[in-house]
Amino acid sequence: MYRLAEVDEKKDLGVILTDDLKAGRQCREAARKAVKVFRTIKRHFTRLNKAAFLILYKSYVRSLLECSIQAWHGLLVSGKI
């Protein structure tokens, strides 16, 4: 007979699912990646005007922060957690 292994978290389609369904780990990982990309932009593009910075920020950093927020928003709004 086979036994299923018990896990604390699982990454599925880029979303980190924990056993208590809290979004904390997902948010920390998204913020860590966004800060890394933001620092890379600051390091490599030293002379940016505001318009160019906004294009880079919206394209690379903001997209990482908004990643999979729809999945967690539904859980938090419904009041199930």
N, C-alpha and C positions, 0 to 999 in steps of 0.2 A: 504494500500500500504506500502511496506517495503522500508526503507531507509538504504543505506549502510553507515556504520560509516567511517569517515575519520581518517586515522592513519598516523603518521609521520614515523614510521618504523615497519618492520615486520621481524621476524626471520623464515626463511624457509630453511630446510635441513642444518642447522648450519650456514647459511649465513645471515647476517643482511642486509636487503634491506631498504634503506631510500627513502623518497619521491623524493629527488633530485638525487638519484643513485650515490652518492659519497661513496668512500670506506673508509673514515676516521673513522667512528664508528667501522666498521669491523676490521680495522687495530689496533685500540686502544684496542679492546677486545682481539684480538689475542695476542698482545704484553703483555697485563696484565696477561693473562693465562700463557704465556711463561715465564715471569719473576717470577711468583709464583712457577712454576715447577723448574726453575733454582735455586731459593733460597732453595727450598726443597732439591735438589741434593747437593748443597753446605753445607747445614746444616747436612745432614745425612751421607754423604760420605766425611769425612774430609781428608782422605789420599788416593788420587786418582793419578795414573800416567796419563800421557797425553792420552795414548791409551784407557784406561778405561773411562776417562772423555769424549772423543770423541764419544765413543759408547753410553753413556748415553745421551749426548747432541743431537746427531743425531737421537736417538730413540724417545726422549720425547720432547725436546725443539724445535728443528728444524721442526718437524712435525706440531707443533702448529702454528709456524710462516708461514708455507707454506699452511696452511689450507685455502681452497677456493680461492687461489690466481688466479687460472685459470679463474674463473668467472669474477673477476674484471679486469684482464689483457685484456680480450677480449673487454671490454667496453672502456678501456683507449686507446688501440692501434687503434681502429677503428676511433677515433676522433669524436665520437658522443657526447661526454661530453665535 
